């Protein structure tokens, strides 16, 4: 995380995760937008942390991000287990909606990048319907290669958004934003994973009961059993945290 950040954080395996609750996170993001400097927000979860521990490049991307919020329930549990609890889970899906809502009174412009052509189109229409005061400055699907990066960046810069939401999968979206954030020059850039699929109506979010019980991951596994290999990382993370309990939050 950028050294200039003054918000309270907890270090989880060398990654500074915000301790702010949702309301304070939204206020902090609004402040960042006013500063007009590029900021990458990563909605951190155990799968990302484990990937960072195994892949130095991914670790660098996460360390260079200006804000890591505790999206995964496992991360909230880890911070509490190690004696440095965060205020609450700050889910990326909910943060997206809070920012879209606030944008209505702030005159913000938003650019949407990722997913398939039909999903991104339906997402843009749905968000514009839900938040008519926030401008959808542009959108584009995520089916493009490195040879088209310059073209995509140019389109985003032309739209001059306040916020850029990117849905290209955890393995791609964070490194892509990290690589190009200064060229993009957008005040807030945030990876949103499968949020567009939910907003467009392609998939359903876990019921509130699952969310409150911190079992949203289990609901997704029931609905998408092919994700089981990825979900196996969650118990591995829990075991690692318990084993490393005394050193998890030590500054690396």
N, C-alpha and C positions, 0 to 999 in steps of 0.2 A: 504493500500500500504506500502511496505517496507520502513522503515524510512531512509534507506541509499540512496534512490532515490532522485536525485537533480533536476529532471525536473519540470517545472511549472505545477501546477495542480489546479483544482477547486474542493472544497468539495461539493458534492451533497448528502445530507442526510448522512453525515459522510463517504462517499466514495470518495477518491481522484481520480478524473478523469483527465487524461492528457490533457493539453492545446496544445500540439504539433500538427503541421500539418503532413500530410502523409510523406513528405520527411524527416522531422526531426525525425518522429517516426521510419522510416526505419533505419536511421543512429543510433538512440538510440538502436534499436534491434541488429544491427550489433555489437555495442559496448558490449552489454550484452553477445552475443555469444562468443566474444573474452575473456570475463572474465571466461567462462567455469563453471559458477555457475547456479543452476536450477532457472528458472524464469517462472512464470505463467502469461500469458497475457490473460485478459478477455476483449472481445469486448462488452462493456457494452451498455445496452439499457433500456428503461423504464420498460419493463416487468421484467428484472433482478432486477432493483432497487426496484420495488414494492414487488417482491418476497423476497428480502433481508429484507425489512421493516417488513414483516410478519413472516419470518422464521429466527430466530437468527443464526442457523447453516449456512444458506446460506449467511447471512451478514458477518459472520466470514470468510467464504471462500473468499468473495470478498475483505474484508479488508486485508486479508493475501496475496492477489495476488500482484506481483511486479509491474504490469502495467495494468491500466484500460484505454482503449481507447474509445472515444465516437463514437460507431458504430451507435447507434440509432439516427435518426433525432430529436426525442423528447428530447433526452439528450442535443443535441446541442442547441435546442430551450430553454430548461430550464436554461442552463448556461448563455445564452444571456439575458433571461428574468430577471434573478437575478443579472445582472450587472457584471458577470465574464465570458465573452464569451471565448469559445475555438477557436482555429485557424480555424478549419473546421471539418467536419465529417470524421472519419477515419474508413471506412467500413472494417470489417474483411475479406470479400471476396476479396477486392482490396489489402489489406495488405498481404494476402496469396500469391497472384500473384506477388506482388512486391518483396516479400522475395524469392519466387521461381526463379524469374528472376535474382536477385542479387546473388543468390546462384551459378549461372552458372560461375561467375567470382571469386567466393570465395571458390569453391570446397566444398560447404556444402552438407551434407547428410540429407535427410528428411524421416521421418517415418509417415505413414498414418494409423489412427486407427478409425474405426467406420463404420456406414452404413451397408448395406446388402452385402453379398459376391460378387454379380455381380456388384453392384455400386462401391465398393471399388476397385475392379479389373479394371473396366473401368476408374475410376478416376486416378489410378496409371499410366495406359497406356497413358491417355490423358496428364497428367502433364509431363511425361517423354518425350512425343512427343513435347510438347510446350517448355519445358526447358531441352533439352538434356544434358546441362552442369551441371545440379543439379542432384545428385544421389538419386534415390528412394531406400533407404536402406532396406525397408521392408514395408509391409502393412498387416492389419488384419481387418476383419469385427468387428462390435460392438456387435455381439450377443454372449455375454459371461456373466456369473454371477460372484458373489463375490468369489466363490470357484475357479475360474480360474484366478483371478487377478494376483496371483504370477507368473503363467505361462506366462501371457501377459507381465508383467513387465520384466521378464527374457528375453523374446524375444526382447523387445525394447532395453534393456541394451546391449544385444549381438550385436545388429545392430549399437549401438553407434552413433545415429544421432545427428545433431546439432539442428534440429527442429522437434517437434512432433505436428502434427495437429490431433485433436480429434473431431470427429463428432458423438456424442451420444445423442444429444438433450440437451437443456438448463438445464433441471432438473438434468441431470446425468453427463455431461461432466465436468462442472466446479468443483463440489464436488469431482469427481473422480481424476482429476488432482491435486486438492488441497490436497487430502488425501495422494497421492503417489508421489508427485513431488520430494521429496528428495530421495526416493528409485529409481525413474526413472533416476534422475540425468541428464536430458536433459537440455541444456542451455535455449532453448525456447520451451515452451509448451502452445499451444493455442487452445481453443475450436472454432470450425468453423461452428457449427450448420448444416444448410442444404447446405453448399457450395459444398460438394461432389455430391449431387443430380444435381446441376447445371453444375458442371465441367464434369460429366459423361454424360450429355445430357438428364437426366431423367426429369428435369424441366427447365424452362427458367427464367432468371433474369428479373426484371422489366426493361422496356425500359428506355433509358437515360432521356427522358422527365420526367418520373415519379420520377427518382432518383434526378434530378435537382430540382423538385418541392417538394422534401422530402415526396413523396407519395408512396415510395416503399412498405410500409406496406399495403396501400390500394390496390395496384396491386396484392399483395399476397392474400389478402382477396377475391378479385374478382376471382382469379384462384383457391383458396382453401377455399370456404365458410365455411367449417367445422371448420376453425380456429377462427370463430367470437367470441367465448367465451374468447379466449386468447387475441384477439385484443381489447376487451372491456376494458382491463387494460389501454390502451393508453389514452383515454379521462379521466379516473380516475386519471392517473398520472398528466395530464395537469391541472385538477381542483385542485389537491392537491398542485401542485407547485404554482399556483396562490393564493391559500389560505394561503400557508406557505411562501410566497415570501420573507419575511424579515428574515426567519430563515433557509431556504433551504441550504445556503452556509456557515452557521455557523459551526465551527468545533465542532463535537459532542464528 
